[in-house]
């Protein structure tokens, strides 16, 4: 197909994305239209030929009608479709028959398992049939109680609330991000309001997330430099090129001092601040995500916090000379990461994590949530956590 | 109550909704007009006929589109995205003047391109900050981290010019600045220090010389102490382990992390 034709077709059909269309019959009509539209495009030699065939094929008028239907209230749309089919006035659908068009979508939601709010939203729609037999009264109830709008919002809340419930509550950037989105969705009454507020929220949330990352690299950086200092001491003891290794102990001690001063100057934090902050403390221990939501992570032994404290205050920042340091036994020693059995340990940890997470809805329906999140352009936390590391 | 009146009541609900948010002025106008039209009708057929002849089959769709563009334009303005705001405004004016332009493509690709540019600029500023921190935690003899972080600062600094702006302009723009978690005065120090670091490629002699001098003092005191040094090592090795834990998040933000499932390996 000619590129200009393709782009023109895309321009026309993209307008349907502006509407929330729940009616499966209308969706089917639109799909048929798009297929016929593409067929005309395929059979046109160039854009001029296409623009001549478009009205001649009847598709232009069909397009106007579909756009009008997509934006009309349900009962008027029903009137239009029935009059196009040349049915007599007394063959209008009943309220119950009309609302049955949402049954297919409801069944899809029910099958997902975690979409309980959306299920309820659809059930509230079906319940309107018990409240009135008049199509116009049905329209009024649907609009007054925002029952059709709630199909959109309750579905989004099913996704966001599920993610929030599975989020580490100490990860304040993620928690506040999802809490804000839930508030925005709950309070929005129309698509423009949701769009505007969501766009603003996304921007603020991104700022918060990046700002958080620029702070959590600090404990990681300090831990890295202290552990490197410890490593330099161990290498010196091997007595392989000892002068060279001693130079590394000396220079790395100075590096840790410089890093610690940098942290205190730029952030006003000291070691105790980092250790006493529950969220920051874990970042001193080189955490690595085990489950997909970083609710459970692997870390070095927490004994390392006392080892780092001793190295920092009793050696690095002290007035002691290097020879005194290297000839004195540490009370608290560093515990290292696994090596030979790392893979087996990971397998054990993944199994334990799975067991710990088994009652959390997010993990029960993770794959379905991934699909739903992608369809709604929602970024799941695990894609953000890739930035949470420094090496 | 007759069905025409209830149809009028229905459109009043839409009008009330759009009046309340103030974010859908075009739909508000259209539904007010449709309500007026319905008030003059006697049947649904009459409604449909008049809506079709007076263009009210197309206008709700166009109104929805214009309101959607305005929502995006206002969000761009709130976020400080001037270029994006201008794009949405131009698009709005184009479609308002000629409704058929709704179907003309190209605008959404331009919007994506602008957002991609913002993202690239943000990433460049962020990477400069990460490498600035890396530099401040790097041993001068560790050329990978020390020299490497300086090279990266230069590399990401160059990105701004390729996108028609500068480090000074972007770092001073509120939207980008808010991504760096420093107090204002410390943020200004970071900006100032980066400008100095752009000229630096490796450690200065003054950074390394003190280490070499200390080595000259310390080595004579240690060179005959191999046995003692290694004995200390053996005592510490006897205490050390290879040991990891699982860290499990608490159930609420008042709780503490739980360290569980300890796995160990012989050291």
Interface residues (C-beta under 8 A of the other chain):
Chain A: X7 X8 X10 X11 X12 X14 X15 X18 X19 X64 X65 X67 X68 X70 X71 X72 X73 X76 X79 X80 X83 X134 X136 X137 X139 X140 X143 X144 X168 X169 X170 X171 X172 X175 X189 X190 X191 X192 X193 X195 X196 X199 X200 X203 X206 X207 X210 X211 X212 X213 X214 X215 X217 X218 X221 X222 X224 X225 X228 X234 X236 X237 X239 X242 X243 X246 X247 X248 X250 X251 X252 X254 X255 X258 X259 X262 X265 X266 X267 X278 X281 X282 X285 X287 X290 X295 X296 X297 X298 X299 X300 X301 X302 X303 X321 X322 X323 X326 X327 X328 X329 X330 X333 X334 X335 X336 X337 X338 X339 X340 X341 X345 X348 X349 X352 X353 X356 X390
Chain B: X3 X6 X7 X9 X10 X13 X14 X17 X18 X20 X21 X23 X24 X44 X45 X47 X48 X57 X58 X60 X61 X64 X65 X67 X68 X70 X71 X72 X74 X75 X76 X78 X79 X102 X103 X104 X105 X106 X108 X122 X126 X129 X130 X133 X134 X136 X137 X138 X139 X140 X141 X175 X178 X179 X180 X181 X182 X186 X189 X190 X208 X210 X211 X212 X214 X215 X218 X219 X221 X222 X223 X225 X226 X228 X229 X230 X232 X233 X235 X236 X239 X240 X241 X242 X243 X244 X245 X246 X247 X248 X249 X250 X251 X252 X253 X255 X256 X257 X259 X260 X261 X262 X263 X264 X265 X267
